[in-house]
Amino acid sequence: MFSNIGVPGLILILVLALIVFGPKKLPEIGRAIGQSLREFKNSTKGLIEEEKDKVVEEVKSEQQPKSNEL
């Protein structure tokens, strides 16, 4: 996603953020962004685990022999 930005682009973004938000607000904003990303990652990981569990249960139920087939 950020592979095309490069070091000069990152420096420019940091300088602009420093000018817009100021040196006192920048750590708070960074912390809030980090927490938001962590929560998003944990949420998506939880959703993926739920879907995996559903698929495993479906596969297990399909693999069990059915008594009506005989």
ChimeraX commands (.cxc) that place a marker at each C-alpha (Angstrom):
marker #1 position 0.00,0.00,0.00 radius 0.5
marker #1 position 2.72,2.46,0.95 radius 0.5
marker #1 position 5.42,0.99,-1.27 radius 0.5
marker #1 position 5.29,3.92,-3.71 radius 0.5
marker #1 position 5.68,6.68,-1.11 radius 0.5
marker #1 position 9.38,6.38,-0.30 radius 0.5
marker #1 position 11.42,8.18,2.33 radius 0.5
marker #1 position 10.99,11.73,0.95 radius 0.5
marker #1 position 7.24,11.25,0.82 radius 0.5
marker #1 position 7.13,10.03,4.42 radius 0.5
marker #1 position 9.20,13.00,5.57 radius 0.5
marker #1 position 6.84,15.36,3.76 radius 0.5
marker #1 position 3.80,13.72,5.36 radius 0.5
marker #1 position 5.37,13.95,8.83 radius 0.5
marker #1 position 6.25,17.62,8.35 radius 0.5
marker #1 position 2.73,18.43,7.16 radius 0.5
marker #1 position 1.21,16.54,10.09 radius 0.5
marker #1 position 3.49,18.42,12.47 radius 0.5
marker #1 position 2.44,21.76,10.98 radius 0.5
marker #1 position -1.28,20.93,10.95 radius 0.5
marker #1 position -1.63,19.24,14.34 radius 0.5
marker #1 position 1.29,20.68,16.29 radius 0.5
marker #1 position 3.90,18.90,18.37 radius 0.5
marker #1 position 1.61,18.38,21.39 radius 0.5
marker #1 position -1.23,16.64,19.54 radius 0.5
marker #1 position 0.91,14.46,17.27 radius 0.5
marker #1 position 1.71,11.74,19.88 radius 0.5
marker #1 position -1.96,11.56,20.89 radius 0.5
marker #1 position -3.03,11.16,17.28 radius 0.5
marker #1 position -0.39,8.50,16.66 radius 0.5
marker #1 position -1.50,6.59,19.76 radius 0.5
marker #1 position -5.15,6.77,18.72 radius 0.5
marker #1 position -4.35,5.54,15.21 radius 0.5
marker #1 position -2.28,2.68,16.63 radius 0.5
marker #1 position -5.08,1.61,18.96 radius 0.5
marker #1 position -7.62,1.79,16.15 radius 0.5
marker #1 position -5.45,-0.35,13.88 radius 0.5
marker #1 position -4.90,-2.88,16.68 radius 0.5
marker #1 position -8.66,-3.14,17.35 radius 0.5
marker #1 position -9.37,-3.52,13.64 radius 0.5
marker #1 position -6.75,-6.25,13.33 radius 0.5
marker #1 position -8.14,-8.12,16.34 radius 0.5
marker #1 position -11.69,-7.82,14.99 radius 0.5
marker #1 position -10.77,-9.18,11.59 radius 0.5
marker #1 position -8.77,-11.97,13.20 radius 0.5
marker #1 position -11.83,-12.88,15.28 radius 0.5
marker #1 position -14.08,-12.90,12.22 radius 0.5
marker #1 position -11.64,-15.09,10.32 radius 0.5
marker #1 position -11.49,-17.56,13.23 radius 0.5
marker #1 position -15.30,-17.70,13.40 radius 0.5
marker #1 position -15.52,-18.44,9.67 radius 0.5
marker #1 position -12.84,-21.13,9.96 radius 0.5
marker #1 position -14.77,-22.75,12.79 radius 0.5
marker #1 position -17.97,-22.74,10.70 radius 0.5
marker #1 position -16.20,-24.32,7.75 radius 0.5
marker #1 position -14.61,-26.98,9.96 radius 0.5
marker #1 position -18.00,-27.83,11.48 radius 0.5
marker #1 position -19.58,-28.09,8.02 radius 0.5
marker #1 position -16.81,-30.38,6.79 radius 0.5
marker #1 position -17.09,-32.55,9.89 radius 0.5
marker #1 position -20.86,-32.86,9.48 radius 0.5
marker #1 position -20.46,-33.81,5.80 radius 0.5
marker #1 position -17.84,-36.44,6.59 radius 0.5
marker #1 position -19.95,-38.23,9.18 radius 0.5
marker #1 position -21.69,-41.27,7.70 radius 0.5
marker #1 position -25.43,-40.85,7.44 radius 0.5
marker #1 position -27.61,-43.66,8.76 radius 0.5
marker #1 position -30.21,-43.21,5.96 radius 0.5
marker #1 position -27.73,-44.02,3.19 radius 0.5
marker #1 position -27.76,-47.78,3.83 radius 0.5
marker link #1:1,2 radius 0.2
marker link #1:2,3 radius 0.2
marker link #1:3,4 radius 0.2
marker link #1:4,5 radius 0.2
marker link #1:5,6 radius 0.2
marker link #1:6,7 radius 0.2
marker link #1:7,8 radius 0.2
marker link #1:8,9 radius 0.2
marker link #1:9,10 radius 0.2
marker link #1:10,11 radius 0.2
marker link #1:11,12 radius 0.2
marker link #1:12,13 radius 0.2
marker link #1:13,14 radius 0.2
marker link #1:14,15 radius 0.2
marker link #1:15,16 radius 0.2
marker link #1:16,17 radius 0.2
marker link #1:17,18 radius 0.2
marker link #1:18,19 radius 0.2
marker link #1:19,20 radius 0.2
marker link #1:20,21 radius 0.2
marker link #1:21,22 radius 0.2
marker link #1:22,23 radius 0.2
marker link #1:23,24 radius 0.2
marker link #1:24,25 radius 0.2
marker link #1:25,26 radius 0.2
marker link #1:26,27 radius 0.2
marker link #1:27,28 radius 0.2
marker link #1:28,29 radius 0.2
marker link #1:29,30 radius 0.2
marker link #1:30,31 radius 0.2
marker link #1:31,32 radius 0.2
marker link #1:32,33 radius 0.2
marker link #1:33,34 radius 0.2
marker link #1:34,35 radius 0.2
marker link #1:35,36 radius 0.2
marker link #1:36,37 radius 0.2
marker link #1:37,38 radius 0.2
marker link #1:38,39 radius 0.2
marker link #1:39,40 radius 0.2
marker link #1:40,41 radius 0.2
marker link #1:41,42 radius 0.2
marker link #1:42,43 radius 0.2
marker link #1:43,44 radius 0.2
marker link #1:44,45 radius 0.2
marker link #1:45,46 radius 0.2
marker link #1:46,47 radius 0.2
marker link #1:47,48 radius 0.2
marker link #1:48,49 radius 0.2
marker link #1:49,50 radius 0.2
marker link #1:50,51 radius 0.2
marker link #1:51,52 radius 0.2
marker link #1:52,53 radius 0.2
marker link #1:53,54 radius 0.2
marker link #1:54,55 radius 0.2
marker link #1:55,56 radius 0.2
marker link #1:56,57 radius 0.2
marker link #1:57,58 radius 0.2
marker link #1:58,59 radius 0.2
marker link #1:59,60 radius 0.2
marker link #1:60,61 radius 0.2
marker link #1:61,62 radius 0.2
marker link #1:62,63 radius 0.2
marker link #1:63,64 radius 0.2
marker link #1:64,65 radius 0.2
marker link #1:65,66 radius 0.2
marker link #1:66,67 radius 0.2
marker link #1:67,68 radius 0.2
marker link #1:68,69 radius 0.2
marker link #1:69,70 radius 0.2
view
